[in-house]
Amino acid sequence: MIDFFPARQKRVRLIRQTEIAECGLACITMVANSFGFDTNLGGMRRHLAFSQRGTTFATLMELADRVGLVSRAVEVPLEGLEQLSTPAILHWDLNHFVVLERVRGQRALIHDPAGNTQWVPLTEVSLHFTGYALEVRPGADFEPRRDAEKMGLFELIKGTVGLKSALFQVVLLTLFLQAFVLVSPYYLQISVDRVIPQQDNALLMALALGFCLFVVINAVASWLRTLVLLVAGTTLGFNLASDLTRHLFRLPVDWFEKRHTGDVLSRFRSVTPIQLLLTEGAIASIVDGLMAVFTLTVMFFYSGLLAIIALVSFAAYLLVRLYLFRLQRDAEEALIVTVANEQTTLIESLKGITTLRIFGQEAVRHGYWQNQLVEATNAKVRVQRIVALQQSLNILILGIENVVAVWIAVRLIISGDGFSVGMLFAYMAYKVQFIDKASKLVDQLMAFRMLNLHLERLADIALSDVDRTFETAKGDVKAEVETIELQEVYFRYSESEPLVLENVSLRVDAGEHVAITGPSGGGKSTLLKVLLGLIEPTDGKLLVDGQQLGGHALKAYQRKIGTVLQEDELFSGSIAQNIALFEEDIDLPKVHRVATIASISDDILAMPLQYDTLVGDMGSTLSGGQKQRILLARALYREPQILVMDEGTAHLDSAHEAAVNAAIRELKITRIVVAHRKETIESAQRILVLDKHSLNPQII
């Protein structure tokens, strides 16, 4: 029976995935929110670590159980979707999950964590839906609660020195500027009601001179306000970007492996609207609020009836903005995400241009990118349509109010009830100011509500825990590392994945040369990352000289290691800068020495600019072998006690590899090498074979 749980309709809010393979986590989060469990992706990650390789129904059911939800996987035909207890999670395109909120007629309301919320025709659903779904309901022990990781605005800016003082100065200057705006209508009223009827040229001259002086003072105040805003905005923007980048560079390595580059860059762009809103929007809100109240009070002195009409029109505008806010927020979020996807596709295409050229796939890749661009363009059009609708309704409301206000005001003048022509001019000026300030206040308040969208995106960076090497020091590192040891180490990438390392024990003494080999994909690179302290074992210990290290002590241990890993890259700059890893004071004799040891010196000297030769984007101007030898020189530049290489000589010919091995052997340092080539393996003192998750030593 498909209808396992009583069908109930619940409002679902779209939550977009931030990691590449966490669509399942996002779907469970959406469903949990619909039942009253106020959480987000950060909060849900604490309950279960998800694999970056994908998610299964079994994993989703386990996560649902941990937060008090009962779930059941069912096989259901397309025509049976209406019978599902909703919201339900659908298996989509064989490698994705989406949330089904409801089915109405021949359409289904689908929330796609990698896309948008939309009504999808069942004919289109049939092209994606695999026939499997997950029904979810609250269990007996489920309690609605709040468990969301959120970042407050003041938490983000608390380190900015002088911001409060600058904002206070801007508020005072802005209030002074508005004072001129407030008295200007009165100048018009006096001119019409007194100067013209009495033909009083002396009064007119006095008014003109007085207001000219006011204009000069106003211009100076405006200039000062602009300078203060410029300094405050620039300082805040710099501090936000700098602090966020500092935190980003301290995040664990696997954080970056789970995210697209374009998405991370798009999150950084959320700094700009926060900066503008704080330095300009916050001040504008305060001033506009005060001005709106003051001008409305003045309007009541002129005519209570006219003021009430203006107030009603403003209330109508406010209702329009509130009604459209949810649509606008969803459209803005969709625009940010689709632009990030388009940028990611473009970046990946540029990095892989050689592959595209060789396989003749330029047109195919261009078509794929173009599809992403179409989605981003459509998202932009949706935002602009909402803005256009909002502006049109605003024009309609204020236009009708203006017609009605003039009609009533003229009738008051004709009736002779003490409402003069000059008062009409002054009132209309004050009314324009009120509508302008009040509508701007509403716009700023809506912008502050929209700010949560940008804070949520920045929170994925700012609230992520830094790598354990930046925590408080644990243990102590000797000047000379004598032993590195793994004790009964187990490792898996998530609770739902099989073990990569199982009961692995290893001891490497100072000066030893150890080679690790085994089948590809068997966990050798993972083993090296555990040895380097880049990832923490699921169980077991990494000991350095008999101690478990943490925090700055682990960082001190890593500084004693030189590495050549498969994912290592060169950076834009000269060869010398890359070997010295952009030290401020490059030790050129040392650069030349390590280049000779890495057998790359002759190649560099044959280049026109020698060590000042630019390596291009990520080393694009160099051959694979040259790049690898420069990476080796970079590892040796820091004069390491331990050298770790993951296929570090795989791109070298036999002659260069033999020369490199012979030169390194003379350094008398500890070497741990992952390799497949026979010559590299046989040069080691010990060979360790990693096969079927276990490490088996072989003594040579």
Legacy VTK file of the C-alpha trace (Angstrom):
# vtk DataFile Version 3.0
C-alpha trace
ASCII
DATASET POLYDATA
POINTS 700 float
0.000 0.000 0.000
1.593 3.260 -1.099
-0.311 5.627 1.192
1.546 4.477 4.288
1.033 7.695 6.275
-2.030 9.959 6.273
-1.477 12.644 3.643
-0.976 16.141 5.046
-0.004 19.304 3.223
2.824 21.322 4.807
4.586 24.473 3.681
8.122 23.720 2.542
10.848 26.355 2.272
13.547 25.723 -0.306
17.022 25.118 1.128
19.827 24.972 -1.391
22.789 22.643 -0.996
26.165 24.277 -0.391
28.324 21.192 -0.902
28.540 19.280 -4.152
26.909 16.074 -2.888
24.580 17.145 -0.092
21.267 17.262 -1.943
19.978 14.531 0.366
20.943 16.518 3.461
19.191 19.606 2.060
16.027 17.563 1.365
15.891 16.120 4.884
16.444 19.640 6.263
13.528 20.980 4.206
11.232 18.205 5.422
12.350 18.636 9.055
11.662 22.388 8.827
8.159 21.720 7.548
7.434 19.724 10.723
8.645 22.535 13.000
12.296 21.565 13.435
13.920 24.960 12.753
17.357 24.001 11.493
19.679 24.530 8.545
22.442 22.619 6.799
25.040 23.546 9.415
22.808 22.283 12.209
21.991 19.031 10.407
25.643 18.280 9.629
26.238 17.925 13.370
23.884 14.951 13.444
25.520 12.954 10.642
28.624 13.398 8.485
27.704 13.089 4.815
29.894 11.658 2.092
31.204 13.902 -0.660
30.651 10.968 -3.018
26.856 11.001 -2.698
23.976 9.857 -0.506
21.750 6.765 -0.366
18.237 6.248 0.966
19.762 4.339 3.881
21.789 7.413 4.897
18.743 9.680 4.636
16.705 7.284 6.787
19.448 7.208 9.406
19.627 11.005 9.534
15.831 11.258 9.743
15.867 8.832 12.675
18.522 10.877 14.513
16.314 13.993 14.483
13.179 12.120 15.539
11.581 11.509 12.136
10.214 8.165 10.941
10.796 7.352 7.278
9.992 4.641 4.795
11.366 4.052 1.307
8.720 3.099 -1.250
8.567 2.244 -4.924
5.818 4.235 -6.562
4.662 4.728 -10.170
4.213 8.221 -11.559
0.440 8.062 -11.247
0.824 7.147 -7.568
2.603 10.358 -6.542
-0.687 11.868 -5.362
-0.988 9.081 -2.779
2.351 9.811 -1.153
2.411 11.398 2.280
3.955 14.782 1.617
6.403 16.351 1.836
8.248 13.366 0.388
11.763 12.967 -0.991
12.015 11.743 -4.592
14.986 10.033 -6.228
15.773 12.180 -9.262
17.942 11.601 -12.351
19.552 8.520 -10.708
22.010 10.720 -8.741
19.951 13.429 -7.058
17.170 14.032 -4.539
14.337 16.586 -4.568
11.358 17.306 -2.301
7.784 16.824 -3.491
5.461 19.177 -1.610
2.179 18.390 -3.363
0.569 17.197 -6.592
-2.234 19.231 -8.109
-3.867 18.032 -11.301
-1.144 17.286 -13.804
1.566 19.249 -12.004
3.853 18.620 -9.042
5.399 21.255 -6.761
9.094 20.328 -6.651
11.797 21.852 -4.454
15.195 21.194 -6.032
18.147 21.892 -3.650
20.385 22.384 -6.681
17.866 24.595 -8.463
14.553 26.274 -7.703
11.024 25.688 -6.483
8.610 25.252 -9.369
5.477 23.526 -10.558
6.649 20.767 -12.896
4.281 19.018 -15.353
3.970 15.295 -14.595
5.109 14.578 -18.154
8.414 16.264 -17.284
8.545 14.628 -13.844
8.432 11.235 -15.592
11.710 12.099 -17.357
13.540 12.564 -14.022
11.732 10.531 -11.356
13.260 7.041 -10.930
10.229 5.516 -9.214
11.599 5.562 -5.650
10.560 7.928 -2.863
11.022 8.428 0.862
7.984 9.182 3.021
8.740 11.016 6.260
6.660 11.834 9.315
7.353 12.960 12.906
8.087 10.122 15.316
6.673 9.762 18.827
9.789 11.433 20.298
9.898 14.288 17.769
9.718 17.765 19.259
9.618 21.031 17.292
12.729 22.935 18.262
15.383 25.367 17.039
18.770 23.992 16.050
19.993 26.318 13.315
23.531 27.626 12.953
23.039 31.299 12.192
25.346 34.274 12.074
24.260 37.651 13.403
25.131 40.892 11.681
26.928 42.366 14.701
28.947 39.175 15.100
30.281 39.785 11.609
31.329 43.422 12.160
32.347 43.406 15.829
36.058 43.731 14.995
35.708 46.910 12.910
37.368 49.758 14.839
35.845 53.244 14.602
32.652 52.152 12.819
30.280 53.413 15.540
31.959 56.820 15.663
31.854 57.183 11.883
28.196 56.199 11.704
27.325 58.684 14.465
29.059 61.490 12.543
27.179 60.557 9.386
23.850 60.547 11.239
24.460 64.077 12.567
25.526 65.379 9.170
22.561 63.731 7.476
20.115 65.239 9.974
21.620 68.657 9.323
21.194 68.149 5.574
17.576 67.161 6.059
16.923 70.331 8.051
17.374 72.338 4.845
14.926 70.037 3.067
12.385 70.606 5.830
12.463 74.415 5.758
12.499 74.746 1.940
8.694 74.341 1.541
8.137 77.108 4.104
10.271 79.429 1.935
7.921 78.663 -0.966
4.809 79.246 1.175
5.999 82.670 2.434
6.923 83.711 -1.103
3.477 82.835 -2.463
1.297 83.996 0.458
3.194 87.139 1.595
5.794 88.337 -0.908
3.653 88.153 -4.049
0.421 89.711 -2.654
2.345 92.472 -0.831
5.060 92.821 -3.504
7.587 92.909 -0.627
10.973 92.928 -2.405
12.919 93.461 0.834
11.445 90.328 2.390
12.106 88.394 -0.813
15.762 89.511 -0.813
16.204 88.555 2.849
14.680 85.137 2.223
16.847 84.571 -0.853
20.095 85.541 0.922
19.246 83.458 3.987
18.488 80.368 1.961
21.603 80.881 -0.221
23.709 80.798 2.946
21.874 77.667 3.990
22.676 76.102 0.589
26.417 76.795 1.021
26.474 75.267 4.512
24.423 72.355 3.183
26.954 71.703 0.399
29.868 71.634 2.893
27.965 69.230 5.158
27.173 67.003 2.161
30.868 66.912 1.194
31.896 65.973 4.760
29.214 63.278 4.895
30.449 61.776 1.640
34.040 61.660 2.935
33.043 60.013 6.212
30.897 57.462 4.358
33.754 56.757 1.951
36.214 56.070 4.772
33.728 54.061 6.854
32.534 52.014 3.870
36.031 51.291 2.618
37.259 50.304 6.092
34.275 48.061 6.742
34.489 46.404 3.332
38.213 45.783 3.715
37.858 44.355 7.229
34.950 42.090 6.282
36.737 40.711 3.224
40.052 40.361 5.063
38.571 38.592 8.106
36.486 36.289 5.932
39.468 35.388 3.733
41.637 34.746 6.792
38.999 32.374 8.131
38.609 30.747 4.700
42.341 30.011 4.460
42.151 28.291 7.854
39.337 25.898 6.965
40.064 22.159 6.660
41.211 20.882 3.288
38.130 18.682 2.825
35.888 21.783 3.128
37.203 22.944 -0.255
36.934 19.484 -1.786
33.180 19.531 -1.172
32.458 22.881 -2.837
32.676 24.468 -6.266
35.085 27.381 -6.704
32.443 29.560 -8.353
30.057 29.077 -5.434
32.718 30.066 -2.880
33.522 33.204 -4.887
29.830 34.115 -5.110
29.559 33.914 -1.320
32.348 36.478 -1.072
30.303 38.857 -3.203
27.715 38.943 -0.401
30.154 41.174 1.518
29.322 44.161 -0.722
25.564 44.456 0.011
26.285 44.051 3.734
28.877 46.830 3.603
26.561 49.189 1.714
23.596 48.502 3.938
25.559 49.104 7.122
27.328 52.272 6.050
24.504 53.852 4.070
21.315 51.849 4.529
21.367 51.824 8.344
21.881 55.579 8.517
19.274 56.186 5.830
16.771 54.082 7.797
17.266 56.141 10.957
17.098 59.490 9.186
14.256 58.491 6.862
12.245 57.212 9.820
12.706 60.454 11.759
11.989 62.577 8.694
8.869 60.598 7.812
7.449 61.070 11.315
8.351 64.771 11.384
6.951 65.583 7.933
3.766 63.603 8.669
3.323 65.657 11.851
3.769 68.889 9.876
1.247 67.618 7.284
-1.368 67.101 10.037
-0.909 70.749 11.027
-1.784 71.757 7.467
-4.711 69.335 7.005
-5.593 66.189 8.933
-7.716 64.833 6.070
-4.943 65.219 3.492
-2.412 63.681 5.886
-4.627 60.632 6.460
-4.971 60.133 2.687
-1.150 60.204 2.346
-0.827 57.771 5.273
-3.299 55.342 3.681
-1.388 55.406 0.384
1.833 54.699 2.259
0.156 51.762 4.054
-0.901 50.377 0.663
2.695 50.635 -0.583
3.913 48.828 2.541
1.436 45.987 1.987
2.621 45.621 -1.619
6.261 45.362 -0.520
5.428 42.821 2.191
3.390 40.739 -0.238
6.140 40.709 -2.871
9.033 40.264 -0.434
8.967 36.437 -0.348
8.851 36.264 -4.150
11.672 38.773 -4.445
13.843 36.979 -1.870
13.441 33.618 -3.606
14.170 35.214 -6.975
17.295 36.974 -5.629
18.578 33.735 -4.115
17.947 31.855 -7.356
19.858 34.556 -9.248
22.862 34.311 -6.909
22.963 30.502 -7.158
22.515 30.311 -10.948
25.201 32.956 -11.535
27.533 30.971 -9.246
26.824 27.788 -11.254
27.517 29.602 -14.513
30.789 30.989 -13.143
31.825 27.550 -11.882
31.204 26.011 -15.309
33.219 28.762 -16.998
36.144 28.402 -14.548
36.222 24.612 -14.998
36.084 24.994 -18.780
38.984 27.451 -18.800
41.071 25.150 -16.604
40.348 22.201 -18.862
40.684 23.961 -22.211
43.490 21.640 -23.348
41.306 18.583 -22.768
38.406 20.196 -24.618
40.695 21.014 -27.548
42.172 17.523 -27.784
38.767 15.799 -27.638
37.100 18.399 -29.855
34.432 19.148 -27.257
34.509 22.953 -27.385
31.018 23.172 -28.893
29.583 20.664 -26.413
31.070 22.483 -23.443
29.955 25.837 -24.828
26.419 24.466 -25.071
26.573 23.258 -21.479
27.830 26.647 -20.274
25.215 28.392 -22.391
22.482 26.406 -20.633
23.845 27.652 -17.307
23.891 31.197 -18.682
20.264 30.853 -19.800
19.264 29.800 -16.283
21.127 32.785 -14.796
19.545 35.135 -17.347
16.068 33.751 -16.651
16.656 34.218 -12.921
17.699 37.821 -13.550
14.571 38.397 -15.633
12.411 37.026 -12.786
13.983 39.507 -10.370
13.486 42.387 -12.800
9.844 41.420 -13.380
9.125 41.551 -9.651
10.888 44.913 -9.382
8.920 46.221 -12.395
5.622 45.047 -10.849
6.540 46.675 -7.559
7.430 49.967 -9.249
4.237 49.964 -11.345
2.036 49.376 -8.309
3.908 52.132 -6.494
3.274 54.557 -9.355
-0.393 53.539 -9.388
-0.900 53.981 -5.648
0.966 57.273 -5.359
-0.546 58.626 -8.573
-4.098 58.023 -7.351
-3.214 59.542 -3.962
-1.780 62.630 -5.658
-4.912 63.174 -7.762
-7.196 62.759 -4.748
-5.002 65.034 -2.564
-4.978 67.877 -5.120
-8.747 67.536 -5.639
-9.468 67.813 -1.904
-6.892 70.600 -1.364
-8.344 72.745 -4.152
-11.847 72.248 -2.737
-10.530 73.417 0.652
-9.101 76.566 -0.976
-12.355 77.268 -2.824
-14.412 76.769 0.355
-12.331 79.436 2.105
-11.630 77.322 5.191
-8.222 78.919 5.767
-6.270 76.726 3.366
-4.290 79.061 1.086
-2.520 78.539 -2.232
0.845 78.907 -0.482
-0.190 76.267 2.033
-1.081 73.962 -0.865
2.392 74.413 -2.373
4.049 73.824 1.022
1.824 70.847 1.868
2.512 69.153 -1.473
6.263 69.647 -0.927
6.025 68.125 2.552
3.880 65.284 1.227
6.446 64.476 -1.464
9.122 64.382 1.253
6.976 62.140 3.452
6.212 59.677 0.670
9.852 59.720 -0.411
11.261 59.175 3.092
8.605 56.683 4.173
8.960 54.587 1.007
12.761 54.662 1.328
12.404 53.548 4.946
10.303 50.586 3.805
12.831 49.800 1.056
15.668 49.833 3.595
13.717 47.628 6.014
13.079 45.161 3.186
16.783 45.316 2.350
17.611 44.496 5.974
15.277 41.497 5.765
16.989 40.527 2.509
20.294 40.800 4.345
19.584 37.405 5.939
20.038 35.870 2.497
23.600 37.199 2.284
24.334 36.360 5.929
23.234 32.771 5.337
25.613 32.508 2.396
28.512 34.016 4.333
27.704 31.792 7.323
28.762 28.726 5.320
32.278 30.183 5.469
32.273 32.139 8.726
30.626 29.444 10.905
32.623 26.504 9.564
35.166 25.251 12.092
38.796 26.023 11.322
41.321 23.275 10.819
42.490 21.676 14.063
46.018 22.991 13.493
44.750 26.478 14.431
43.297 25.386 17.756
45.017 25.589 21.152
48.303 23.690 21.178
48.232 20.091 22.372
51.516 18.302 22.961
55.017 19.491 22.150
57.276 19.004 19.139
60.979 18.375 19.616
63.573 20.223 17.582
64.315 16.930 15.784
61.446 14.537 15.061
62.616 11.036 15.960
59.542 8.902 15.255
56.201 9.137 13.478
53.709 6.462 14.411
50.200 5.382 13.489
48.472 3.183 16.075
45.509 1.072 14.954
44.193 3.729 12.607
40.771 3.431 10.975
39.427 5.961 8.490
36.260 6.458 6.470
35.020 9.612 4.764
31.527 9.358 6.248
29.523 7.015 8.435
27.735 5.602 5.397
30.926 4.723 3.489
33.180 1.674 3.838
36.520 1.893 5.600
39.422 3.206 3.562
41.979 2.343 6.248
41.441 -0.528 8.663
43.617 -1.224 11.696
46.680 0.398 10.118
49.774 0.614 12.309
53.079 2.103 11.181
56.261 3.434 12.729
58.817 5.491 10.810
62.099 6.396 12.507
64.271 9.406 11.712
66.329 8.961 8.545
64.301 6.032 7.230
63.234 5.766 3.614
59.829 4.075 3.383
57.944 3.315 0.166
54.188 2.646 0.159
52.653 0.905 -2.812
49.444 -0.895 -3.651
46.468 -0.852 -6.032
45.217 2.505 -7.307
42.346 3.850 -5.224
43.377 1.725 -2.282
43.842 4.613 0.183
47.541 5.467 -0.135
46.950 9.211 -0.555
44.503 9.104 2.350
47.148 7.391 4.482
49.629 10.176 3.702
47.065 12.828 4.663
46.597 11.111 8.020
50.393 11.044 8.505
50.565 14.736 7.619
47.765 15.630 10.027
45.598 16.992 7.203
42.725 14.697 8.135
41.869 13.132 11.465
41.476 9.353 11.682
38.026 7.986 12.448
39.679 5.898 15.134
43.259 5.359 16.242
46.158 7.749 16.840
48.856 9.713 15.050
51.835 9.986 17.401
54.894 12.175 16.907
57.685 11.166 19.267
55.064 9.306 21.281
52.693 12.275 21.618
49.300 13.058 20.128
49.538 16.543 18.690
46.884 19.159 18.231
46.526 22.843 17.494
49.733 24.830 17.014
51.840 21.826 17.972
50.447 19.947 14.977
51.168 23.005 12.828
54.769 23.027 14.145
55.071 19.341 13.155
53.783 20.126 9.645
56.393 22.874 9.277
59.088 20.216 9.589
57.669 18.380 6.552
58.207 18.985 2.858
55.548 17.535 0.548
54.944 16.795 -3.105
51.313 15.686 -3.376
49.240 14.853 -6.437
47.019 17.924 -6.006
49.908 20.385 -5.492
49.907 23.423 -7.764
52.201 26.294 -8.692
50.990 29.872 -8.330
51.182 32.764 -10.775
54.627 34.303 -10.416
58.258 33.533 -11.179
60.007 30.198 -10.717
62.096 31.611 -7.859
58.973 32.900 -6.115
57.301 29.512 -6.417
60.301 27.607 -5.086
60.499 29.988 -2.095
56.672 29.971 -1.877
56.626 33.768 -2.130
58.830 34.534 0.869
59.429 38.254 1.287
63.214 37.822 1.399
64.018 35.023 -1.016
67.279 33.195 -0.309
68.504 32.884 -3.908
71.536 30.679 -3.121
69.185 28.238 -1.390
66.796 28.415 -4.372
69.662 27.488 -6.702
70.803 24.683 -4.389
67.407 22.971 -4.071
66.805 23.386 -7.802
70.038 21.490 -8.420
68.980 18.706 -6.018
65.597 18.485 -7.815
67.443 18.226 -11.141
65.633 21.266 -12.571
68.466 23.804 -12.472
69.714 23.142 -16.020
66.174 23.507 -17.422
65.712 26.839 -15.622
69.065 28.241 -16.743
68.173 27.395 -20.353
65.098 29.652 -20.139
65.435 33.302 -21.295
64.654 34.804 -17.876
66.025 31.859 -15.905
64.724 31.984 -12.298
62.609 35.069 -13.119
60.654 33.100 -15.736
56.900 33.274 -15.115
55.228 29.900 -14.653
51.859 31.008 -16.064
48.482 30.079 -14.612
49.072 27.145 -12.239
52.304 26.295 -14.048
50.712 26.156 -17.498
53.937 27.172 -19.310
55.884 24.186 -17.942
55.942 20.514 -18.824
54.626 17.954 -16.340
58.138 16.847 -15.425
59.409 20.424 -14.979
56.437 21.319 -12.813
56.957 18.260 -10.617
60.645 19.001 -10.113
59.871 22.626 -9.173
57.347 21.311 -6.643
60.097 19.067 -5.251
62.463 22.040 -5.059
59.757 23.956 -3.198
59.425 21.102 -0.712
63.198 21.045 -0.143
63.488 24.856 0.175
62.040 24.754 3.684
64.848 22.355 4.686
62.462 19.668 5.972
63.321 16.877 8.382
60.710 14.710 6.660
59.969 14.508 2.926
56.595 13.064 1.876
55.940 12.417 -1.806
52.793 11.070 -3.432
53.911 9.941 -6.892
56.384 12.805 -6.612
58.592 11.591 -9.482
55.922 9.925 -11.632
56.400 12.424 -14.496
60.197 12.104 -14.613
62.215 9.983 -16.984
64.465 7.298 -15.524
67.630 9.407 -15.706
66.125 12.401 -13.916
64.424 10.174 -11.348
67.695 8.414 -10.561
69.495 11.749 -10.206
66.777 13.110 -7.898
66.753 9.974 -5.725
70.534 10.007 -5.407
70.590 13.703 -4.446
67.843 13.323 -1.833
69.538 10.247 -0.371
72.512 12.436 0.475
70.325 14.766 2.570
69.901 12.105 5.289
66.272 13.030 5.958
63.223 10.864 6.615
61.406 9.971 3.403
57.914 8.539 3.005
57.053 7.898 -0.631
53.941 6.596 -2.376
54.881 5.132 -5.726
54.110 2.526 -8.352
57.354 2.649 -10.360
59.701 -0.212 -9.606
62.852 1.937 -9.452
61.359 4.306 -6.888
60.027 1.475 -4.737
63.256 -0.514 -4.751
65.298 2.507 -3.677
63.545 2.453 -0.286
64.751 0.699 2.870
61.251 -0.641 3.587
58.299 -1.366 1.351
54.756 -1.244 2.713
51.883 -2.614 0.651
48.444 -1.089 1.247
45.873 -3.561 -0.009
42.278 -4.172 1.063
42.495 -1.305 3.591
45.387 -2.940 5.486
49.111 -2.158 5.506
51.486 -5.091 5.170
55.213 -4.416 5.611
57.886 -6.075 3.537
61.543 -5.782 4.570
64.084 -5.479 1.751
LINES 1 701
700 0 1 2 3 4 5 6 7 8 9 10 11 12 13 14 15 16 17 18 19 20 21 22 23 24 25 26 27 28 29 30 31 32 33 34 35 36 37 38 39 40 41 42 43 44 45 46 47 48 49 50 51 52 53 54 55 56 57 58 59 60 61 62 63 64 65 66 67 68 69 70 71 72 73 74 75 76 77 78 79 80 81 82 83 84 85 86 87 88 89 90 91 92 93 94 95 96 97 98 99 100 101 102 103 104 105 106 107 108 109 110 111 112 113 114 115 116 117 118 119 120 121 122 123 124 125 126 127 128 129 130 131 132 133 134 135 136 137 138 139 140 141 142 143 144 145 146 147 148 149 150 151 152 153 154 155 156 157 158 159 160 161 162 163 164 165 166 167 168 169 170 171 172 173 174 175 176 177 178 179 180 181 182 183 184 185 186 187 188 189 190 191 192 193 194 195 196 197 198 199 200 201 202 203 204 205 206 207 208 209 210 211 212 213 214 215 216 217 218 219 220 221 222 223 224 225 226 227 228 229 230 231 232 233 234 235 236 237 238 239 240 241 242 243 244 245 246 247 248 249 250 251 252 253 254 255 256 257 258 259 260 261 262 263 264 265 266 267 268 269 270 271 272 273 274 275 276 277 278 279 280 281 282 283 284 285 286 287 288 289 290 291 292 293 294 295 296 297 298 299 300 301 302 303 304 305 306 307 308 309 310 311 312 313 314 315 316 317 318 319 320 321 322 323 324 325 326 327 328 329 330 331 332 333 334 335 336 337 338 339 340 341 342 343 344 345 346 347 348 349 350 351 352 353 354 355 356 357 358 359 360 361 362 363 364 365 366 367 368 369 370 371 372 373 374 375 376 377 378 379 380 381 382 383 384 385 386 387 388 389 390 391 392 393 394 395 396 397 398 399 400 401 402 403 404 405 406 407 408 409 410 411 412 413 414 415 416 417 418 419 420 421 422 423 424 425 426 427 428 429 430 431 432 433 434 435 436 437 438 439 440 441 442 443 444 445 446 447 448 449 450 451 452 453 454 455 456 457 458 459 460 461 462 463 464 465 466 467 468 469 470 471 472 473 474 475 476 477 478 479 480 481 482 483 484 485 486 487 488 489 490 491 492 493 494 495 496 497 498 499 500 501 502 503 504 505 506 507 508 509 510 511 512 513 514 515 516 517 518 519 520 521 522 523 524 525 526 527 528 529 530 531 532 533 534 535 536 537 538 539 540 541 542 543 544 545 546 547 548 549 550 551 552 553 554 555 556 557 558 559 560 561 562 563 564 565 566 567 568 569 570 571 572 573 574 575 576 577 578 579 580 581 582 583 584 585 586 587 588 589 590 591 592 593 594 595 596 597 598 599 600 601 602 603 604 605 606 607 608 609 610 611 612 613 614 615 616 617 618 619 620 621 622 623 624 625 626 627 628 629 630 631 632 633 634 635 636 637 638 639 640 641 642 643 644 645 646 647 648 649 650 651 652 653 654 655 656 657 658 659 660 661 662 663 664 665 666 667 668 669 670 671 672 673 674 675 676 677 678 679 680 681 682 683 684 685 686 687 688 689 690 691 692 693 694 695 696 697 698 699
